Each structure stands twice: as structure tokens, then as C-alpha cells.
Amino acid sequence: MLHFQRWKVVLILGVVIVGILCALPNVFPSKTVAELPDWLPHKQVNLGLDLQGGAHLLYEIDQQQLIDDWLGNIRGEVRGALRTARIGYTNLGVKPGQKQVSVRIRDGFDLDKAYDALSELAAPINQGAFGGMSGGKDLDVEQADNRQITLTITDAGLTQRMNGAIESSIETIRRRIDAFGTTEPSIQRQGADRILVQFPGIQDVQRLKGLINETGKLDFKLVDPAANAQEVAASKRPPAGDELVYSADEPPVPYVLKEDSLVSGESLVDSQPGFDGRTGEPIVTFRFDSTGAQRFARVTQENVGLPFAIVLDNKVISAPVIREPILGGSGQISGNFTVEEANDLAILLRSGALPAKLTPIEERTVGASLGADSIAAGKSAAIIALIAVAVFMVLAYGLFGLFADLALMINAVLIFAALSLIGATLTLPGIAGIVLVIGISVDSNVLIFERIREEVRSGKSPLAAIDAGYSRAMATIIDSNVTTLISTLVLFWLGSGPVRGFAVTLCIGILCSMFTAVTFSRMIVSFWLRWTRPQYVPI
Amino acid sequence: MFRGFSFVPPNTKIDFIGMRGISFFVSALVMVLSLVAAQVYGLNFGIDFKGGTLIEISTKAPQADLATLRSTLNDLDLGEVQIQQFGEPNDVLIRIGEQDSEGAQQATVGKVKEALGDQVAEYRRIETVGATISTELIYMGTIAVVVAMGAILLYVWFRFEWQFAVAAIAALTHDVVSAIGLFCIFQLEFNLAALAAILTIIGYSLNDTVVVFDRIRENLRKYRKLPMADLIDLSINETLSRTTLTHFTTFLAVLALYLFGGKVIENFNIAMLWGIVVGAYSSIFVASPLLLVLGMRRDWGATATTKRAKSGSPVGV
């Protein structure tokens, strides 16, 4: 067992050398690494946000709002479809709890025709990558008693809409953060309805959060000149076709607006921060696309002298009076902005609206100094642990302790090599995992050496004792490592963020230690046996 | 040449099985105390599991004035606010309970920042966890512990006999419950890192239970006439040196982490240190004697040999 064939020796040493080369870039600052020759590996271990400082923000998309908006659209489409088909109807209503729009057809003769017309509103589900649900539609159109027709959102339809909403939210967030000019954000989908946004080393998290939290839905609406805003605000009952909207001021000012929007933010093609030519105060300028410009020109022509409101996310930003028709398709918003606010608003408008509100449900921010402290603390803990364990091993096993220490060092190197190669992220718990591995990984050698001691005591020759020690300890080593691996895998499977980092390093560390403590140390011991041909085992 | 020092002398013969009356009593007492502590004090859940906001600041003043900070923050009317010094004298940890709505939760950090104003040199860490996430994390944590225990039970059952598996799980439960008891008694914050420690303990503590079991099985084959109690004692004594040594090296490593690894993962380290000690105890004093109680059979060694021979595994002779 102790005889190693040449190819095995080459293979083992090869793994060790490649490991050292792969781990090497982590020792140097990144500038030096860039200057290394091309044939050397350049990958360094990524540091987690808890080590380099940064923000981790988890958002949940508001599914109810998405459903409500969709039902609102369906209601509009039903109205349009029945009107086109010249079918009389009553009781067109939305039941959000049942994800349903229902309508009653006035005349029983029209029922089939109406059903056909409304059935066309249901669109087939795009199968895309999830080919399983075949032939489904996003709406169930059904006839009920009393000449009623219901349109219900299907689960598959909702899933498809959620997927679309998540994807477009990610795009929008990316545009906003890019416009803000920060370094490499990572924006990922998590689960069915969540988005994880991470940016390293950012100072002004609060402002960036402001950019993500706003839906960014812009509307231009007419102020109803007939209504008294104060009275409506007191009674909370706006006249039919109107709605009550407050301004973003403190205290909020109520406005009564026409429900239908003149032009919406979807028609915007550009938006930039600027300064008002006369007053010098910060403003946001915007430009419509051609259809938006035409509409805006027409409504401003028709309503000269009346106030209209610029509404962002259901808050009135400003409500200027239309002094003259705006024909050029561009305009400006002023509303007592600071320069920063004007800048952020321009980014919001430019990047388009989010499909639904994003609610932050988890947020972790680490300052750069705490990250640096953690790295320093982790480093010293690791070095001290390494030295303490190494000294103890020599005390316990003499020369063989040195062999184990060599294996331990190689193990540490291999862990870093593996982390660099697979592009894993090193977190503070990850460092804890490495330190723990330093303590645990000598276990295999302890098992082997204790075994060798027993074999020596039972009177075996050095060679036979060592051989038996290695081979008999093997089953125990595997058993004992498997149990730790099981709980590590569970941690990896269920853990998130930093805890997962712990599971990764612990798992890699244990796997590497099986190689170093068993194969590598056995090879070293076999070299030593061949060179010295000892009469007794110094253990 | 230096041979190394045998920390546990060879031929050590400690009558562990003979002590099982005392050790079962001690173990039971620890379990009962832990459960009582869990009932009376309860776990001091961190924001990961309870929701809320955690803010770590360093103040401009070299010595943070906790009383002033406390009264400033209490004026904000944010409900439960805990303030504690953390590491350096000017380092302060602020914990704020969960607010009624996600909106209020979001506003909390802004309010605190405004109130503290320029007393703060740096916001070192800000964490806000909403109710959705904390409920999920509790659920996930429970599942993780159950799944890990279940998987280990299956593994031990597969590798040994069911009695071994039951004894191992009893030892594990002992370790986990006592670790939770420790957190309850000292009201240490139980957060994600502490949960990770509990899961690691589950894997690690079992590690040497399995090593002792391996030896018991081997000795069952070797000594056909030895009474069971003596056989278990012999097995524990034979592996005692290994058990103490590996636990000691792991303890050393985690101790280094505890002393020099910073405050952020302190509770992870405390839980691990406890788990390492109690893990060694439980494999010797709980799992192995329990095997005797559950009834061992002489023919296990034999079956194991035939199993091995059939599968052609290169292990053992």
C-alpha cells in the first residue's frame, strides 16, 4: 500500500502544484496580479459584501398590485370589446379576491356573441422554457347564471405575468442604477416574486434605495375645476370620474383630478435634469414621442387657462396652469427640487416605470471599515489557529506531526485554489469555516496516527504498522467525514448569503482534507520510509 | 527522534459504562434545565428570526455615551430599543424591534440617522429584516435541523444497525438541546450564525460518535467472548486518545476564532465551543452506554463482515 507508482506521484504533486499556482494570486494585491505572465492563473477569491462593504437589498414584487392593474386593464378591454360588438351590458365589475372580472349581458340573444368576443381577450400562454403547461390561456372565460360572463386570471397566466414583471423590473432597476453611475451592481431574481440587488462598496445606500423604491409611474392629468379639493378631502368622496390625490409636500395638499390620464410616462423618450432659465431653480425637462407629443398638444390646446397635474406614483409633484398650448412635445417639471432630487427624478422618468411596487423585505449594509476589520480579524484568527494546531500536532506526534502539518498547509492552499477556481465568494462565516476546517482536518491524520501507534504496540514492524494504520483508518475517516458533510450540504441547500459561504468553505475544506490528510500525507510518509528505512516509528 | 507525547496514555482503562448511572443523571439534568430555561427565559432571537433593525455605529466621542443614546432613541417612539456596547468603547449596537408596517420599518433607519446626527462617526452595519423573511428563516432553520438529523439517522442506520442510529440521534438531541439551553440561560442572541453553528455541531458531534461505533463494531468481531459492557468500555478507551485530540485541535481553532475573529460572529463561536465539548461528552457518556441499554447483539460484527465481503469493499480485515 505504501508503494506509490510513478504516475500517482506525478498526479499528486501535479494537483499540489496546480493548487499552489491557483491560490497564488490571492497573496498579491490585484495590481501585481495583473502583471503576472499570461500562463499563470489570475483569478482571486471574490470577497463577500460583509468583507468588502456594500449593500444587500431583497425586494418583493407586489403581486396584488399587479393583479389589480391587470384586472383594471381587462375591465377596459371588456368595455371596448362589447362596445365594438355593439352589445349592451351592465354590472361590469372587478372582484380582486377571485382574480375575476364579471359582466352581465343585457339581452340573452347577444350572450353567445358576447362570449365569443370576450373569449378573444384570452391570450395563449407563451411556453418558453417551461414547456410543461401546454395549450393554456391566461384567462378563463366562462358563462354563468343570469347572463353573466366571467373572466378569471389563470394560475399559469399569473405566473407568466409575474415572470414578465420580474424581468422588466430587473431591467428597470439596472437602468436606474447604471444612470446613477455606481460600480457593478448585481441584480438577480430570487424565487417566484423576489429580486436581490447587491452593490459593493457603496456610500449613499439611502439614495439608491430611493431610486429602487419608487415605482416611477408618471401621469399628466387634468385638475377638475368644478370640484373643491378641501371639501372632497374632508368627505373622501370624489365626484364620479374624479380621484383624490395628494401632493408630496408636508403637510400634503389635496387635489381633485380627472381619473383618465392625458398622457402617461410611457410616451416619454427622454428626461434630463436642468435649471430654469429665469429663476435658476433645478428642474427636470422631458420630451414625448410623436404620438405623446400630438396628444399633449391637443389637450393643452383644449384646456388653456386650466391647471393640470403632474402625478408621480400617485403623488402630485406640481400642478401648473396651462398658459399656452405646448406643441413641441417637450416640457419641464418644476417643484422646489434640490439638484439631487431633480437628478434622481430625471433618472426615474428616463428609466421607465416598474410594473409594480417593490417592497424591501431584507436589507443588510456593511460599511467598508467593518469589512476591513472583519478581514483583519479573520486573518489573524486563521493564522493563530494554524500555528496553534500545528504546534500541538508536533507535540502529539513528533515527526509525523510535521507531516500532518505539511498536509494542513497544503489543505489551506487547496481551499483557496478551489475557491478561486469556482469563483466562490468568501464571507466572514466562510473564514470561520476555513478556521474550523483547520481544526477538523487534522482529525484524519489523528485517526491514522493513533492507529499506527496501536499497530506498533501490537508488535508490527514499522512498515507493516504504518501500512495497516493508513488502510484501517480509512473506513473510519470516510464515516466521520460523511456525517459532517451531510450537515454541511443541508446548510448549503437551505442557507442563504453569508451562511452559504460558511457551508461552501467547510465543504471544500473537508473534501480537500480527505486528499491531503490521506493521499498526500501517505505519499510523504512513504518517501520518508524509503529514504530513511527506520528501525522504529517515531510516533 | 522526538516521538510525540501521548496525552492519553496507552492502556488507559476508565470504567465509563460503570459511570452510566451518574452520566445519565447529569445528561438528563442538563436536558431538563435546558428545556426549563427555554420555557422560562426563551431564546433571545436576533432580527434574523424576529424581524427588526440592527444598527452598529461608531461614535465620534472616544467613549460612547450609552445613556444619552438611549434617551435620544427612546424619544423616537420606535417601540423596543436595545443599546449595547460592542467591542471598542466607541462601538455601539442598536437593536430596534419590528415596526407595524414595512413602510414604518423602512422609515426607522432614516429616523435614527436624523436623531443621532453628527454624534456618529460611521454606520458600520445596518440590517433590516421584515416579517416575511424572519418567518421564512425560522421555517427554514427548523427544516434544516430536522433534515440534517434525519439524513444522519439514515446514514448511521445504513452503515450500522438501528440501535446505533437511535443512540446517535439521542446524543445529537442532547447536544442541540443543551446548546439551545446555553443560549437561553445566558440570553445570547440567537441569529443565523448561531443556527449555522447548531447545524455544524450536529455534523461534527456525530463524527466521533461514529468513530466510537466503528470501533465497537470492530471489537465485536475481534473479541467474541467479552461481556458487552466491557467491550464498549474497551472501545471507548481505545479511541479516547483520538477523541480528545481531535476535539482539542478543533477547540483550539475555534478558540482562536473566538478570541481574535471579531465580534460579528461571536455567537457562532460560543455555540461551536460548547458543541465541541458537549459533543465529546455525549459520544462517550450518552451514545455508547445507550447502545448497551438498547440491547446490542453479538452477531452484528458478523453481519457487518459478510456485508463487507459481499460488497467487496477494501475496508477492514
Boltz contact constraints between the chains, C-beta under 6 A:
constraints:
  - contact:
      token1: [A, 359]
      token2: [B, 102]
      max_distance: 6.0
  - contact:
      token1: [A, 361]
      token2: [B, 130]
      max_distance: 6.0
  - contact:
      token1: [A, 361]
      token2: [B, 132]
      max_distance: 6.0
  - contact:
      token1: [A, 361]
      token2: [B, 133]
      max_distance: 6.0
  - contact:
      token1: [A, 362]
      token2: [B, 129]
      max_distance: 6.0
  - contact:
      token1: [A, 362]
      token2: [B, 133]
      max_distance: 6.0
  - contact:
      token1: [A, 363]
      token2: [B, 128]
      max_distance: 6.0
  - contact:
      token1: [A, 364]
      token2: [B, 127]
      max_distance: 6.0
  - contact:
      token1: [A, 365]
      token2: [B, 126]
      max_distance: 6.0
  - contact:
      token1: [A, 366]
      token2: [B, 125]
      max_distance: 6.0
  - contact:
      token1: [A, 367]
      token2: [B, 122]
      max_distance: 6.0
  - contact:
      token1: [A, 367]
      token2: [B, 123]
      max_distance: 6.0
  - contact:
      token1: [A, 367]
      token2: [B, 124]
      max_distance: 6.0
  - contact:
      token1: [A, 370]
      token2: [B, 124]
      max_distance: 6.0
  - contact:
      token1: [A, 370]
      token2: [B, 125]
      max_distance: 6.0
  - contact:
      token1: [A, 374]
      token2: [B, 262]
      max_distance: 6.0
  - contact:
      token1: [A, 377]
      token2: [B, 261]
      max_distance: 6.0
  - contact:
      token1: [A, 377]
      token2: [B, 262]
      max_distance: 6.0
  - contact:
      token1: [A, 380]
      token2: [B, 260]
      max_distance: 6.0
  - contact:
      token1: [A, 381]
      token2: [B, 256]
      max_distance: 6.0
  - contact:
      token1: [A, 381]
      token2: [B, 257]
      max_distance: 6.0
  - contact:
      token1: [A, 381]
      token2: [B, 260]
      max_distance: 6.0
  - contact:
      token1: [A, 381]
      token2: [B, 261]
      max_distance: 6.0
  - contact:
      token1: [A, 384]
      token2: [B, 256]
      max_distance: 6.0
  - contact:
      token1: [A, 384]
      token2: [B, 260]
      max_distance: 6.0
  - contact:
      token1: [A, 385]
      token2: [B, 253]
      max_distance: 6.0
  - contact:
      token1: [A, 385]
      token2: [B, 256]
      max_distance: 6.0
  - contact:
      token1: [A, 388]
      token2: [B, 252]
      max_distance: 6.0
  - contact:
      token1: [A, 389]
      token2: [B, 249]
      max_distance: 6.0
  - contact:
      token1: [A, 389]
      token2: [B, 252]
      max_distance: 6.0
  - contact:
      token1: [A, 389]
      token2: [B, 253]
      max_distance: 6.0
  - contact:
      token1: [A, 395]
      token2: [B, 5]
      max_distance: 6.0
  - contact:
      token1: [A, 396]
      token2: [B, 4]
      max_distance: 6.0
  - contact:
      token1: [A, 397]
      token2: [B, 4]
      max_distance: 6.0
  - contact:
      token1: [A, 398]
      token2: [B, 2]
      max_distance: 6.0
  - contact:
      token1: [A, 398]
      token2: [B, 3]
      max_distance: 6.0
  - contact:
      token1: [A, 398]
      token2: [B, 4]
      max_distance: 6.0
  - contact:
      token1: [A, 401]
      token2: [B, 4]
      max_distance: 6.0
  - contact:
      token1: [A, 428]
      token2: [B, 264]
      max_distance: 6.0
  - contact:
      token1: [A, 428]
      token2: [B, 265]
      max_distance: 6.0
  - contact:
      token1: [A, 432]
      token2: [B, 257]
      max_distance: 6.0
  - contact:
      token1: [A, 432]
      token2: [B, 265]
      max_distance: 6.0
  - contact:
      token1: [A, 435]
      token2: [B, 253]
      max_distance: 6.0
  - contact:
      token1: [A, 435]
      token2: [B, 257]
      max_distance: 6.0
  - contact:
      token1: [A, 438]
      token2: [B, 253]
      max_distance: 6.0
  - contact:
      token1: [A, 439]
      token2: [B, 249]
      max_distance: 6.0
  - contact:
      token1: [A, 439]
      token2: [B, 250]
      max_distance: 6.0
  - contact:
      token1: [A, 439]
      token2: [B, 253]
      max_distance: 6.0
  - contact:
      token1: [A, 440]
      token2: [B, 250]
      max_distance: 6.0
  - contact:
      token1: [A, 442]
      token2: [B, 249]
      max_distance: 6.0
  - contact:
      token1: [A, 443]
      token2: [B, 246]
      max_distance: 6.0
  - contact:
      token1: [A, 446]
      token2: [B, 242]
      max_distance: 6.0
  - contact:
      token1: [A, 446]
      token2: [B, 245]
      max_distance: 6.0
  - contact:
      token1: [A, 446]
      token2: [B, 246]
      max_distance: 6.0
  - contact:
      token1: [A, 447]
      token2: [B, 242]
      max_distance: 6.0
  - contact:
      token1: [A, 450]
      token2: [B, 241]
      max_distance: 6.0
  - contact:
      token1: [A, 450]
      token2: [B, 242]
      max_distance: 6.0
  - contact:
      token1: [A, 475]
      token2: [B, 315]
      max_distance: 6.0
  - contact:
      token1: [A, 476]
      token2: [B, 211]
      max_distance: 6.0
  - contact:
      token1: [A, 476]
      token2: [B, 214]
      max_distance: 6.0
  - contact:
      token1: [A, 479]
      token2: [B, 210]
      max_distance: 6.0
  - contact:
      token1: [A, 480]
      token2: [B, 207]
      max_distance: 6.0
  - contact:
      token1: [A, 480]
      token2: [B, 210]
      max_distance: 6.0
  - contact:
      token1: [A, 480]
      token2: [B, 211]
      max_distance: 6.0
  - contact:
      token1: [A, 483]
      token2: [B, 152]
      max_distance: 6.0
  - contact:
      token1: [A, 483]
      token2: [B, 203]
      max_distance: 6.0
  - contact:
      token1: [A, 483]
      token2: [B, 206]
      max_distance: 6.0
  - contact:
      token1: [A, 483]
      token2: [B, 207]
      max_distance: 6.0
  - contact:
      token1: [A, 483]
      token2: [B, 210]
      max_distance: 6.0
  - contact:
      token1: [A, 484]
      token2: [B, 203]
      max_distance: 6.0
  - contact:
      token1: [A, 484]
      token2: [B, 204]
      max_distance: 6.0
  - contact:
      token1: [A, 484]
      token2: [B, 207]
      max_distance: 6.0
  - contact:
      token1: [A, 486]
      token2: [B, 151]
      max_distance: 6.0
  - contact:
      token1: [A, 486]
      token2: [B, 152]
      max_distance: 6.0
  - contact:
      token1: [A, 487]
      token2: [B, 148]
      max_distance: 6.0
  - contact:
      token1: [A, 487]
      token2: [B, 199]
      max_distance: 6.0
  - contact:
      token1: [A, 487]
      token2: [B, 202]
      max_distance: 6.0
  - contact:
      token1: [A, 487]
      token2: [B, 203]
      max_distance: 6.0
  - contact:
      token1: [A, 490]
      token2: [B, 144]
      max_distance: 6.0
  - contact:
      token1: [A, 490]
      token2: [B, 147]
      max_distance: 6.0
  - contact:
      token1: [A, 490]
      token2: [B, 148]
      max_distance: 6.0
  - contact:
      token1: [A, 491]
      token2: [B, 199]
      max_distance: 6.0
  - contact:
      token1: [A, 494]
      token2: [B, 140]
      max_distance: 6.0
  - contact:
      token1: [A, 494]
      token2: [B, 144]
      max_distance: 6.0
  - contact:
      token1: [A, 499]
      token2: [B, 192]
      max_distance: 6.0
  - contact:
      token1: [A, 499]
      token2: [B, 196]
      max_distance: 6.0
  - contact:
      token1: [A, 502]
      token2: [B, 196]
      max_distance: 6.0
  - contact:
      token1: [A, 538]
      token2: [B, 1]
      max_distance: 6.0
  - contact:
      token1: [A, 538]
      token2: [B, 3]
      max_distance: 6.0
  - contact:
      token1: [A, 539]
      token2: [B, 4]
      max_distance: 6.0
